[in-house]
Amino acid sequence: MTQGKITASAAMLNVLKTWGVDTIYGIPSGTLSSLMDALAEDKDIRFLQVRHEETGALAAVMQAKFGGSIGVAVGSGGPG
């Protein structure tokens, strides 16, 4: 990475942190590899792997509804 520049995924995580996000739910995939790399370097946001994207979305909703903070879920395109 060029000095003074960050990846789009790292920039996204920085924005999410300013919004108080501390957890992202989802399933790792090749499509999300740059996000997973950024999450591996970031110590403030944790990634919780779920078994289905729908479960991740529901977990994010429950976090927002009962936890009082923004819930974030990620998914990728693919069959199924």
C-alpha positions as CSV (number, residue, x, y, z in Angstrom):
1,M,0.0,0.0,0.0
2,T,1.3,3.5,-0.9
3,Q,2.1,5.7,2.1
4,G,-0.8,8.0,2.9
5,K,-3.4,5.9,1.1
6,I,-5.7,3.3,2.5
7,T,-7.9,0.7,0.8
8,A,-11.6,1.3,0.2
9,S,-12.4,-1.5,2.8
10,A,-10.2,0.2,5.5
11,A,-11.9,3.5,4.7
12,M,-15.3,1.8,5.1
13,L,-14.3,0.4,8.5
14,N,-13.2,3.8,9.6
15,V,-16.6,5.3,8.7
16,L,-18.4,2.4,10.5
17,K,-16.3,3.0,13.6
18,T,-17.3,6.7,13.7
19,W,-20.9,5.4,13.7
20,G,-20.2,3.2,16.7
21,V,-20.1,-0.1,14.9
22,D,-18.1,-2.8,16.7
23,T,-19.4,-6.0,15.0
24,I,-20.0,-7.1,11.4
25,Y,-21.9,-10.3,10.7
26,G,-21.5,-12.4,7.6
27,I,-19.8,-15.2,5.7
28,P,-16.2,-14.8,4.4
29,S,-15.9,-15.2,0.6
30,G,-13.6,-14.4,-2.2
31,T,-15.8,-11.4,-3.1
32,L,-15.2,-10.0,0.4
33,S,-11.5,-10.7,0.5
34,S,-10.4,-7.1,0.7
35,L,-12.9,-6.5,3.6
36,M,-11.6,-9.6,5.4
37,D,-8.0,-8.4,5.0
38,A,-9.0,-5.0,6.4
39,L,-10.8,-6.6,9.3
40,A,-7.8,-8.8,10.1
41,E,-5.7,-5.6,10.5
42,D,-8.4,-3.7,12.5
43,K,-8.7,-4.4,16.2
44,D,-11.8,-2.3,16.9
45,I,-14.4,-4.2,14.8
46,R,-14.9,-7.9,15.1
47,F,-16.3,-10.2,12.5
48,L,-18.8,-12.8,13.5
49,Q,-19.2,-15.6,11.0
50,V,-22.7,-16.9,10.5
51,R,-24.0,-20.0,8.6
52,H,-26.3,-18.1,6.3
53,E,-26.5,-14.5,5.1
54,E,-30.1,-14.2,6.3
55,T,-28.9,-15.1,9.8
56,G,-26.3,-12.3,9.6
57,A,-29.0,-9.8,8.6
58,L,-31.3,-11.0,11.5
59,A,-28.4,-10.7,14.0
60,A,-27.6,-7.2,12.8
61,V,-31.3,-6.2,13.2
62,M,-31.3,-7.7,16.7
63,Q,-28.2,-5.8,17.6
64,A,-29.8,-2.5,16.4
65,K,-33.1,-3.3,18.1
66,F,-31.9,-4.6,21.5
67,G,-28.3,-3.5,21.6
68,G,-28.8,0.2,20.8
69,S,-26.1,0.3,18.1
70,I,-26.1,0.1,14.3
71,G,-26.1,-3.5,13.1
72,V,-24.0,-4.4,10.0
73,A,-24.3,-7.6,7.9
74,V,-22.4,-8.4,4.7
75,G,-23.1,-10.9,2.0
76,S,-21.8,-11.8,-1.4
77,G,-23.4,-12.9,-4.6
78,G,-23.5,-16.5,-5.6
79,P,-25.7,-19.5,-6.1
80,G,-28.3,-20.4,-3.6
